[in-house]
């Protein structure tokens, strides 16, 4: 019932078309871009319920206040304390290696504001855990959610980041001025 309702809202009421030809193995990281609005979270959750691609996600710790924190954790949220220097990528990679399934969605920009440098965590979690990165586009202009490319990290971060950014270059976020590749 939740699946049908989510699909009806996403595709029927909101008018999104989903294009995904990439296999979803037992373990993966999703790099979702652009991330320019809080609506990205709602649309992403609708997609995950509609298509059975439930993932955990990282979100700044400030969103995990009571009672919102209970809801965020139930939806798969992992609170991130940006002021701590502990290596969250190492911890998540270890969890991925030890788990039979691991699905994590990360927005490489790390914020809804325009940034010139993307965060590297999504790449290094996948590299250290030896799992693929599924590239998901959330294109508001064309009302599409698309996943037509998978990257297998090889350690050459800068070369692969250029390939990843090229995949998103024609994509438009809800607030286009906040997205930069």
SESE-970807 format. One line per 5 residues: number of its first residue (from 1); their letters; for each residue x, y, z of C-alpha. Coordinates in nm, 4 decimals. Each point is the difference from the previous one (the first is absolute). Layout:
NUM	A	X Y Z; ... $
This chain:
1	XXXXX	0.0000 0.0000 0.0000; 0.2789 0.2450 0.0923; 0.1798 -0.0941 -0.3215; -0.3043 0.0684 -0.2198; -0.0815 0.3254 0.1795 $
6	XXXXX	0.3613 0.1223 -0.0271; 0.0085 -0.0830 -0.3717; -0.3329 0.1763 -0.0575; 0.1218 0.3139 0.1772; 0.3418 -0.0004 -0.1701 $
11	XXXXX	-0.1071 -0.0812 -0.3540; -0.3658 0.0973 -0.0048; -0.0366 0.3081 0.2132; 0.3544 0.1384 -0.0278; 0.0509 -0.1170 -0.3586 $
16	XXXXX	0.3449 -0.1597 0.0374; 0.1250 -0.2604 -0.2459; 0.2493 -0.2559 0.1262; 0.2731 -0.1249 -0.2332; 0.2268 -0.2586 0.1580 $
21	XXXXX	0.1817 -0.2717 -0.1933; 0.2754 -0.0702 0.2539; -0.0043 -0.3137 0.2154; -0.0177 0.0548 0.3749; 0.2330 -0.2543 0.1632 $
26	XXXXX	-0.0140 -0.0931 0.3689; 0.2484 0.2756 0.0858; 0.0323 0.3459 -0.1554; 0.0271 0.3727 0.0581; -0.2363 0.2342 -0.1830 $
31	XXXXX	0.1379 0.3409 -0.0974; -0.3102 0.2203 -0.0373; 0.0309 0.3397 -0.1665; -0.0870 0.2762 -0.0305; -0.0977 0.0762 0.3573 $
36	XXXXX	-0.1412 0.3528 0.0129; -0.3184 -0.0313 0.2066; -0.1570 -0.1832 0.2923; -0.2496 -0.1333 -0.2566; 0.2799 -0.2279 -0.1248 $
41	XXXXX	-0.0360 -0.2009 0.3199; -0.3770 -0.0406 -0.0407; 0.0278 -0.1006 -0.3649; 0.2843 -0.2384 0.0843; -0.2034 -0.1651 0.2754 $
46	XXXXX	-0.3011 -0.0358 -0.2318; 0.2260 -0.1642 -0.2586; 0.1540 -0.2357 0.2548; -0.3421 -0.1173 0.1214; -0.1469 -0.0194 -0.3522 $
51	XXXXX	0.2857 -0.2081 -0.1413; 0.1187 -0.1915 0.3049; 0.3460 0.1614 0.0027; 0.0000 0.0869 0.3695; 0.3295 0.1579 0.0991 $
56	XXXXX	0.1603 0.1546 0.2983; 0.1006 0.3625 -0.0379; 0.2269 0.2442 0.1753; -0.1387 0.3253 0.1323; 0.1389 0.2672 0.2277 $
61	XXXXX	-0.0521 -0.0712 0.3668; -0.2125 0.3131 0.0488; -0.2943 -0.1813 -0.1654; 0.0036 -0.2732 0.2648; -0.1725 0.1904 0.2816 $
66	XXXXX	-0.2942 -0.1553 0.1861; -0.2486 -0.1091 -0.1380; 0.1386 0.0548 -0.3526; 0.3052 -0.2143 0.0784; -0.2152 -0.3069 0.0601 $
71	XXXXX	-0.1632 0.0440 -0.3397; 0.3319 0.0648 -0.1772; 0.1582 -0.3119 0.1489; -0.3065 -0.2094 -0.0896; 0.0308 0.1222 -0.3601 $
76	XXXXX	0.3671 -0.1030 -0.0094; 0.1734 0.3179 0.1105; 0.3553 0.0058 0.1297; 0.0788 0.3191 0.1961; 0.3262 0.1670 -0.1011 $
81	XXXXX	0.1856 0.2265 0.2399; 0.2001 0.2234 -0.2321; 0.2169 0.1338 0.2823; 0.1487 -0.3405 0.0895; 0.3156 -0.1133 -0.1723 $
86	XXXXX	-0.0654 -0.3764 0.0316; 0.0018 -0.1761 -0.3347; -0.3615 -0.0786 -0.0768; 0.1049 -0.1380 -0.3397; 0.2151 -0.2663 0.1672 $
91	XXXXX	-0.2811 -0.0937 0.2370; -0.2604 -0.0260 -0.2771; 0.2351 -0.1939 -0.2276; 0.0592 -0.2488 0.2809; -0.3773 -0.0351 0.0549 $
96	XXXXX	-0.0417 -0.0577 -0.3757; 0.2710 -0.2671 -0.0088; -0.1494 -0.1857 0.2973; -0.3650 0.0204 -0.1106; -0.1801 -0.2268 -0.2440 $
101	XXXXX	-0.1876 0.3019 -0.1380; 0.1015 0.3650 0.0032; -0.1910 0.2801 -0.1747; 0.1098 0.3563 0.0697; -0.1159 0.3141 -0.1808 $
106	XXXXX	0.2261 0.3056 0.0149; -0.0230 0.3420 -0.1615; 0.3590 0.0720 -0.1084; -0.0482 0.3754 0.0350; -0.0606 -0.0477 0.3717 $
111	XXXXX	-0.2361 0.2974 0.0192; -0.2828 0.1683 -0.1883; 0.2128 0.3103 -0.0629; 0.2247 0.0486 -0.3020; 0.3432 -0.1521 0.0578 $
116	XXXXX	0.3118 -0.0095 -0.2140; 0.1388 -0.3210 0.1516; -0.2012 -0.3169 0.0559; 0.0479 -0.2086 0.3119; 0.2118 -0.3109 -0.0531 $
121	XXXXX	-0.1679 -0.2298 0.2528; -0.2334 -0.1752 -0.2450; 0.2967 -0.0985 -0.2151; 0.2272 -0.1181 0.2813; -0.2712 -0.2001 0.1768 $
126	XXXXX	-0.0598 -0.1904 -0.3249; 0.3740 -0.0348 -0.0713; 0.0879 -0.1292 0.3485; -0.2981 -0.2393 0.0020; 0.0630 -0.1074 -0.3628 $
131	XXXXX	-0.3586 0.0728 -0.1070; -0.1450 0.1906 -0.2973; -0.1371 0.3534 -0.0089; -0.3372 0.0342 -0.1725; -0.0390 0.3474 -0.1492 $
136	XXXXX	-0.3524 0.1353 0.0513; -0.1205 0.3251 -0.1577; -0.2953 0.1937 0.1366; -0.0861 0.2311 -0.2894; -0.2748 0.2502 0.0801 $
141	XXXXX	-0.0039 0.1528 -0.3504; -0.0881 -0.3310 -0.1680; -0.1758 -0.1519 0.3027; 0.2207 -0.3103 -0.0116; 0.1827 -0.2179 0.2450 $
146	XXXXX	0.2721 -0.1742 -0.1940; 0.2634 -0.2631 0.0717; 0.1749 -0.1061 -0.3201; 0.3605 -0.0153 0.1169; 0.1970 -0.1890 0.2631 $
151	XXXXX	0.3565 0.0782 0.1026; 0.2356 -0.2511 0.1563; 0.2562 0.2048 0.1984; 0.3580 -0.0761 -0.1033; 0.1870 0.2452 0.2259 $
156	XXXXX	0.0515 0.2703 -0.2661; -0.2398 0.2407 0.1722; 0.0567 0.3088 -0.2150; -0.0376 -0.1800 -0.3343; -0.3098 -0.1846 0.1144 $
161	XXXXX	-0.1479 0.3157 0.1559; 0.0213 0.1681 -0.3400; -0.1869 -0.2953 -0.1521; -0.2612 0.0188 0.2768; -0.0477 0.3762 -0.0348 $
166	XXXXX	-0.0339 -0.0353 -0.3783; -0.2935 -0.2359 0.0616; -0.1824 0.2738 0.1943; 0.0913 0.2980 -0.2205; -0.3365 0.0302 -0.1764 $
171	XXXXX	-0.2060 -0.0577 0.3132; -0.1970 0.2791 0.1651; -0.0842 0.0182 0.3689; -0.3043 0.1693 0.1485; 0.2154 0.3103 0.0514 $
176	XXXXX	0.2372 -0.0112 -0.3019; 0.2232 0.2814 0.1279; 0.1000 -0.2218 0.2950; 0.1413 -0.2827 -0.2161; 0.3456 0.0000 -0.1517 $
181	X	0.2076 -0.2729 -0.1621 $
